[in-house]
Amino acid sequence: MTLDPALAARLRELARPPGPLLAAIDLDGTLAPIAPAPELARVPPETLAVLERLAARAHAAIVTGRDLAAARALVPVAGLEFAASHGLETSWPSAPAPDRAAELDALADAVAARLASPALRVERKARSVAFHHRAAPALAEPLRAALAELLPAGLRVQPGRLVLEALPEGGGKDAALLALAARFRPRALLALGDDRTDAPMFRALRALRADGARTLALGVSGGAETPPEVVDACDALLEQADVTAALAALAAALR
Ligand SMILES: [Mg+2]
């Protein structure tokens, strides 16, 4: 497929000296097409190959709601950094998030019992619990109501594409991006993402632009599922099918 020439030009502009460049890249819906269930998601081999080239020529980080172990398993590429669990787990040393395991377990059980629907998919991650209602979008409202009632103090609800996730306060992809920027001092930054959690990362990018960095926030379209926050906060939208080509163009321009 051919990349939109205007987008290709923006990527070349990002890749020009002075560097270094930092690419902060979401996983599900961005590198991996959205799958019917989280365990079915895969990053295509050609995308992994492009990430390997990119990681050899720039700082590249996977910034994701997946937990660290799952993200590393899905993107087994040397040289990548990871900000996982919505920024609560990082591949570099950072202050550990509070351990809320017992409360997350209890919440998972209580919500599952309340909704009593085989279509609800409960995914217990290292630092959070995600309630997926992709198989039954009508569960959204009862799920929201159940979480409003059952959520313990100190946990927050993060909405995503046909998922509501309960996790400890703190983290966030904006904080993850700023931590990466402080670590690598990039002169150019690319952020790529498709969901509500990516919008704060895009807005953090704009703050770095005001400080003189060259930045590009690319929203990845999920069609009708694309949240308005993503459209508002990004510089341009691209199709998920074009993400690999965009990253390949960036890697080629960095050579
Ligand atoms: Mg995503």
Residues whose N, C-alpha, C, O or C-beta is under 5 A from the ligand:
A	BS01	MG	D26 L27 D28 G29 T30 D194 D195
